[in-house]
Amino acid sequence: MKPLLYFSYGMTKSGSTLAYMLVRTALVAAGMAQPRLISAANIGGKRINMVEHLTRADAKELLDEARATGHMIVLKTHTRPDDPVVVDLLQSGLAIGHAVCRDPRDMVLSMLDHARHSRRLGQAEFTEFATFDAAIDNIRHQTNSLTAWLRLPNILSLCFEELAFETPQAARRILGQLGLRMNPGHLAELVLESGQTNKNRGKQARHIGEMPADLARSLGAEFAPLIDTLITHRAKLPQDGAVTLPPPASLRISQISEPAL
């Protein structure tokens, strides 16, 4: 069974749009056009198909539209896979996807940057993350979502550090998952030159010089499973395949709530 849907999940400020565009551009280059889906479940703009929580009726509509095109359609999302139909799609092989993360310490700084920028412009976006505590609490919940995605089959693990600074390598892994033959350097170049990746400062390991040392140590300890497994030692992960965390695994040491599937 060939997959018809591709779920592109990403944590906040993790390079998720870049990851989405790598998949989308690869599919288009292979002759698989990515039209805007007319399903009510699609909350994206003119160029992005994006979904949140899906009902079985939503999934049927999306599958029907994908079948009508004759090939896979990529869907961007930032939500947890707590809808049973999403689990069913991935377990059945009708869907595959990836999950994008970033060092939580750098995510905090990027979220605070966005909050300050929004306040200067009189906008509301991200202004709820005006303090370290607010951003960190949100990241705890997002890490539970990331864990939930990586507990499911056919999900490729990607991280900001790889996407932003080793883009051809990320492109190679995505192409391997998709089973497409294309020069990964060319794919990376196409996407990076498109101006549609939402890349901001794009600085690596910001927390080393920009975060109080005691807070950086505390967050490094709390999120050690995520940082060690998916970032520091990411070379040990399957390079062209999906990662599935065993059910007891968690990407945080201290838990607020168990990831819900």
PLY file of the C-alpha trace (Angstrom):
ply
format ascii 1.0
element vertex 261
property float x
property float y
property float z
element edge 260
property int vertex1
property int vertex2
end_header
0.00 0.00 0.00
1.42 3.36 -1.02
0.94 6.20 1.48
-1.41 8.95 0.41
-0.82 11.46 3.22
2.37 12.82 4.77
2.12 14.45 8.21
4.75 17.15 8.69
4.76 17.80 12.45
7.07 20.35 14.05
7.66 21.95 17.42
7.60 25.76 17.64
10.64 27.53 16.16
12.17 24.22 15.11
12.55 24.66 11.36
9.22 22.93 10.72
8.38 25.08 7.69
11.76 24.24 6.15
11.08 20.54 6.72
7.60 20.86 5.20
8.99 22.67 2.15
11.67 20.00 1.62
8.97 17.34 1.44
6.63 19.45 -0.69
9.35 20.51 -3.13
10.64 16.94 -3.47
7.15 15.67 -4.29
6.51 18.44 -6.82
9.89 17.82 -8.48
8.93 14.16 -8.81
5.74 15.12 -10.66
3.44 14.96 -7.65
1.68 18.33 -7.64
0.54 19.68 -4.29
-2.77 21.49 -4.94
-4.60 23.25 -2.14
-7.06 20.74 -0.72
-10.67 21.87 -0.46
-11.45 19.76 2.63
-12.84 21.73 5.56
-10.04 20.21 7.64
-7.46 22.26 5.70
-6.68 25.43 7.66
-3.64 26.41 5.61
-3.26 29.40 3.32
-2.93 29.47 -0.43
0.33 27.49 -0.57
0.23 25.25 2.51
-2.08 22.38 3.33
-2.33 22.38 7.11
-4.47 20.43 9.56
-5.11 20.32 13.29
-7.36 17.69 14.88
-8.96 15.28 12.44
-12.23 13.39 12.59
-12.79 10.22 10.57
-14.87 12.28 8.16
-11.97 14.71 7.77
-9.55 11.87 7.08
-11.87 10.36 4.47
-12.10 13.69 2.67
-8.32 14.13 2.70
-7.75 10.57 1.48
-10.34 10.98 -1.26
-8.64 14.16 -2.48
-5.23 12.52 -2.39
-6.56 9.53 -4.34
-8.03 11.94 -6.91
-4.56 13.43 -7.48
-3.11 9.93 -7.71
-0.26 10.53 -5.26
0.84 11.64 -1.79
-0.13 15.01 -0.32
1.90 16.60 2.50
0.03 18.15 5.44
1.66 20.52 7.92
0.60 20.28 11.57
1.61 21.47 15.03
-0.83 19.34 17.01
-0.46 16.10 18.96
-1.57 12.87 17.23
-4.32 12.29 19.76
-6.93 11.59 17.10
-7.40 7.81 16.70
-7.75 8.22 12.95
-4.20 9.66 12.69
-2.84 6.63 14.53
-4.82 4.34 12.22
-3.50 6.09 9.10
0.10 5.69 10.19
-0.29 2.12 11.40
-2.06 1.08 8.19
0.56 2.61 5.91
-1.86 5.10 4.38
0.25 7.86 5.93
3.88 8.50 6.82
5.49 11.63 8.21
8.22 13.33 10.17
8.53 15.06 13.54
10.83 18.08 13.92
12.41 19.19 17.18
14.96 21.69 18.50
17.02 22.09 21.64
14.38 23.40 24.10
16.84 25.96 25.48
17.13 27.59 22.05
13.38 27.30 21.48
12.78 29.35 24.63
15.01 32.16 23.38
13.43 32.16 19.94
9.91 32.26 21.41
10.85 35.23 23.61
12.32 36.99 20.54
9.05 36.50 18.68
7.06 37.80 21.65
9.17 40.98 21.82
8.85 41.49 18.06
5.06 41.11 18.21
4.76 43.60 21.06
6.78 46.17 19.09
4.40 45.76 16.15
1.29 45.76 18.33
0.48 42.19 17.35
-0.75 39.35 19.54
1.23 36.44 18.06
3.44 34.73 20.67
2.89 37.50 23.25
1.69 34.88 25.73
5.31 33.72 25.90
6.75 36.86 27.44
8.56 35.07 30.27
10.91 32.10 30.58
8.34 30.21 32.65
5.56 30.63 30.11
7.73 29.46 27.22
9.15 26.53 29.17
5.73 25.30 30.26
4.55 25.37 26.64
7.65 23.45 25.53
6.96 20.76 28.13
3.59 20.11 26.52
5.10 20.23 23.03
7.69 17.66 24.08
4.88 15.35 25.11
3.44 15.83 21.61
6.81 15.08 20.02
7.07 11.91 22.10
3.61 10.87 20.95
4.53 11.30 17.27
7.75 9.33 17.66
5.88 6.48 19.35
4.04 5.94 16.06
5.40 4.02 13.05
6.73 5.60 9.85
7.78 8.92 11.46
11.21 10.33 10.56
12.96 12.31 13.30
14.49 15.64 12.18
16.00 18.45 14.21
16.60 22.16 13.69
20.37 21.75 13.81
20.29 19.36 10.87
17.66 21.25 8.87
19.23 24.70 9.26
22.94 23.85 9.12
23.13 20.51 7.29
20.22 21.01 4.88
21.52 18.65 2.14
21.84 15.89 4.76
18.26 16.51 5.94
17.14 16.53 2.31
18.90 13.19 1.71
17.11 11.58 4.66
13.74 12.94 3.51
14.31 11.69 -0.03
15.26 8.29 1.36
12.03 8.11 3.34
10.01 9.15 0.28
11.85 6.70 -1.96
12.70 9.44 -4.47
15.84 9.75 -6.56
17.00 13.37 -6.60
20.21 15.23 -5.82
19.75 16.25 -2.13
22.01 19.28 -2.59
19.81 20.48 -5.43
16.66 19.95 -3.37
18.19 21.90 -0.47
19.18 24.72 -2.82
15.70 24.93 -4.35
14.05 25.22 -0.95
16.55 27.60 0.66
16.38 29.96 -2.32
12.57 29.92 -2.43
12.21 32.41 0.44
9.41 30.32 1.96
11.17 28.70 4.90
10.40 31.27 7.66
14.04 31.16 8.74
14.80 33.87 11.30
18.13 34.23 13.14
19.10 30.63 12.49
21.79 30.59 15.17
23.03 27.33 16.66
23.29 26.69 20.43
22.09 30.20 21.35
21.61 29.23 24.96
25.36 29.04 25.56
25.76 32.81 25.41
22.23 34.13 25.77
20.62 32.17 28.61
21.45 32.31 32.34
23.81 29.40 33.01
21.74 27.95 35.88
18.58 27.91 33.75
20.43 26.34 30.81
21.73 23.58 33.12
18.29 22.96 34.59
16.61 22.72 31.18
19.47 20.60 29.86
18.81 18.10 32.63
15.03 18.09 32.26
15.11 17.62 28.49
18.22 15.40 28.42
16.45 12.47 26.67
15.39 14.76 23.80
18.72 16.56 23.50
20.87 13.44 23.77
18.79 11.12 21.57
17.52 13.41 18.82
20.19 16.14 18.64
23.59 15.36 20.19
23.66 11.73 19.02
21.36 12.06 16.01
23.94 10.32 13.79
22.95 7.07 15.54
19.37 7.38 14.31
18.24 5.52 11.16
19.42 7.77 8.34
16.80 6.84 5.74
14.07 5.41 7.92
11.61 6.25 10.62
12.22 6.22 14.36
9.75 4.57 16.72
10.26 5.16 20.44
9.25 2.19 22.61
6.01 2.86 24.55
7.67 3.47 27.95
10.05 6.05 26.48
9.72 9.75 27.14
11.73 12.69 25.82
11.56 14.43 29.19
12.72 13.34 32.61
9.99 15.08 34.63
6.50 14.52 33.33
3.46 16.78 33.64
1.27 14.38 31.69
1.75 11.23 29.71
1.60 11.73 25.92
-1.84 10.65 24.80
-2.30 8.46 21.77
0 1
1 2
2 3
3 4
4 5
5 6
6 7
7 8
8 9
9 10
10 11
11 12
12 13
13 14
14 15
15 16
16 17
17 18
18 19
19 20
20 21
21 22
22 23
23 24
24 25
25 26
26 27
27 28
28 29
29 30
30 31
31 32
32 33
33 34
34 35
35 36
36 37
37 38
38 39
39 40
40 41
41 42
42 43
43 44
44 45
45 46
46 47
47 48
48 49
49 50
50 51
51 52
52 53
53 54
54 55
55 56
56 57
57 58
58 59
59 60
60 61
61 62
62 63
63 64
64 65
65 66
66 67
67 68
68 69
69 70
70 71
71 72
72 73
73 74
74 75
75 76
76 77
77 78
78 79
79 80
80 81
81 82
82 83
83 84
84 85
85 86
86 87
87 88
88 89
89 90
90 91
91 92
92 93
93 94
94 95
95 96
96 97
97 98
98 99
99 100
100 101
101 102
102 103
103 104
104 105
105 106
106 107
107 108
108 109
109 110
110 111
111 112
112 113
113 114
114 115
115 116
116 117
117 118
118 119
119 120
120 121
121 122
122 123
123 124
124 125
125 126
126 127
127 128
128 129
129 130
130 131
131 132
132 133
133 134
134 135
135 136
136 137
137 138
138 139
139 140
140 141
141 142
142 143
143 144
144 145
145 146
146 147
147 148
148 149
149 150
150 151
151 152
152 153
153 154
154 155
155 156
156 157
157 158
158 159
159 160
160 161
161 162
162 163
163 164
164 165
165 166
166 167
167 168
168 169
169 170
170 171
171 172
172 173
173 174
174 175
175 176
176 177
177 178
178 179
179 180
180 181
181 182
182 183
183 184
184 185
185 186
186 187
187 188
188 189
189 190
190 191
191 192
192 193
193 194
194 195
195 196
196 197
197 198
198 199
199 200
200 201
201 202
202 203
203 204
204 205
205 206
206 207
207 208
208 209
209 210
210 211
211 212
212 213
213 214
214 215
215 216
216 217
217 218
218 219
219 220
220 221
221 222
222 223
223 224
224 225
225 226
226 227
227 228
228 229
229 230
230 231
231 232
232 233
233 234
234 235
235 236
236 237
237 238
238 239
239 240
240 241
241 242
242 243
243 244
244 245
245 246
246 247
247 248
248 249
249 250
250 251
251 252
252 253
253 254
254 255
255 256
256 257
257 258
258 259
259 260
